[in-house]
Amino acid sequence: MLALLGFFFFSTFSYGQYRDGQITYRDLYDSDLVTSLKAHVSYLASRQMEGRAAGSEGEKAAALYVEKIFKAYGVDVLSPEEGELFGIRRESGDTLTSRNVVAFVQGSDTRLRNRYVVVGARLDNLGKTTMTVDGRPVEQVYAGANGNASGLAMLLELARTVKNNAGMFRRSVLFVAFGASAETFAGSWYFLNRSFTDADKIDAMVNLDMLGAGDQFYAYTSSNPDMNRVVRELSAELLPVQPELVAYELYPSDHRAFYAKEIPSIHFTRGKYSEHNTWKDTEAIIDYPMMERELEYIYNFIERLANVSEDFVFDADAVPGRGKDYDDVVAFYDCDQRPMFLNSAEPRQFLEKWVYQYVKYPKEAVRDGIQGRVMVDFIIEKNGKVSDVRVVRGVDPLLDAEAIRVVSASPKWRPGRVKGEKVRTSITIPVEFRLEKKSSKPSFGFKRHAR
């Protein structure tokens, strides 16, 4: 279970302890992760950064800080010490000089390590202004604690988590702090069109912007079916927070540059807030416990992206079975009345009473010692039939095919409902194949994996 793996990982930061099948939390404000997030936001939103305006000394200082932390965390930095410099010619005739900072964690799969997932966050904010108050000039600094020191802090801690668990990521992961985002997303455009020569090998982009304050945790995918599918898959995981998937863009940011290159992208944000683009956007408004929960979700999301076996698609209508019709599907746990199998709304019932009763361990897989957990996604139609069965995280073609076979043969379910109306429902289940250590006898597990 990815959620449990996430918890095991975060115990590195004393996030939680897994004991006797239960996860017990320490005081969130005492965790090492929260301490790190606070340190990053406090520095990046400090007055000495002067609001990190594009091309300013404050933006440069922020870039140097990001580079220093990447290196301290053991993450390989690809950009020069001063960052990847680029210029923007202004209408006045002068040139604004900004920079990107790029770091890298290599994937573990020999076939997929040359494909990339990009995780990005904007580096700059509005800078500072001088106002006249009672006849005197008063300097106001737009500290940008939430916009976007919060996203940068998340970027740094995600880089550390991925680095420490690099063996769990098949694709390579690039971490990029984008300069001059306020200047028509210049940093992300420069990265895609000038500096990163393997842009055609980027499979997906995750954008982190304004994640420290606001009423709700959102995910915007530009209605990309692959990104939507991963969000639906994770809706079944035991994670401390789930984003609301929205069909409208809450705030323009660097994901737009990737979308323009037809790269599937997702924007994680908490949307606009009352202090947005004002001098009140200071560290005092940041909700660190919520950031910690969001970070765990996003870590699991990145891991899922990095490990998808199939190719991502941008134009869903060009792929049979993955067009617009798939976007009317409701996630299992979003149903008012969840689908039921044999009068139970628990997926564990389907695993126990059907999957593990009729699945057959392939003889060739037993002979070769192949085992593992196959994640299978399928749709429960309005008439209760199972359709669109596919592997979203495979182990081996032999095990993948058997998992698809037994799920596809499922008897009818009682369909899910929203506001009393039947809906098509998406669900992801883990089908586990295990071999006993002292023999080649196969077994199937569901004790902790069915939900």
C-alpha angles and dihedrals in degrees: 000000000000092000092058091045087054090052092048089051097047090053082079084074094039088252094143145335125236109215132160092346093307132102114223120192129216119216102296092221090058096052120113090231093058089046090055093046090051092050092052096046093043092055098039092048095042121123092249089067087062092213095305095256114191109276094009130126087250092059089047091051090049090052091051090050093051090049092049093051093047089055093045088055092051094248114145112246114213099185125079119266092265090046129248102309123214134168133227118201112220130210088251089064098249125112126241112213117209135161146214126217114213127191131177142208113189119229122240100226115091091212099044104031090093090058119081145216111199120210111192142177130181116252102199137069136179099291118211140311136197119232131186113238119178089344094307128106112247121188117223120196120204095213095184097208091163095024093079119319085088092059092045090051090051090048092055095047093045089053089054093049094048092046092052090050099035093137090066094059117080095185122054117254124219120200114202132182103201120215125210094018089153088059096074092294090295096165095055091044090051092048093052099039106032119012108035107062095189096059089130088065095058107111100182144358130217115198122200116198132153100351101150104071137028140081101272142026109237138189121200118189104168082247092290106169096216093052091044090051093054090050089051092048092052091048086077094052122099096248125150094236137021125199124235107244108225130191095209129068111253096191133359113245144144095302085078092070090054092045088054088056089051093248114146106249140181128200116208112197144135090228129230120337136190094265093048113137093358134109088253091073092105135138090270092076096052118114101208098179089056090048089055092053092046090050092056091052093048092048090055090046092053091047091052091050092048092053103044107123098204126070119266118241130213100186102050094182089066092062119072113244095010103082133111092299089072091062093068089068118113121215114249095244093046093065118106086218111025122219113270131216114198089348094307127111091199115102087215088072091059091049095047100039100037119008100046091038095058108022115110123209106232111244092224090054091051091049093050095042094243115163141148145107121301115203109214125192122196142159126241104212126217089260091053097253121134116239143163093035112182142154113251095178116021137190106193133341090250095055093037092055093048092050091051091047097054095043092047090054092057119136117240121291128211100257124242123253137211117194088349095304124114113248139187107256132204121211134173122205134181115235107196126203115192135178120207112244098232097045144018091253109132125224137178126224135210105145096113103004105068118084 
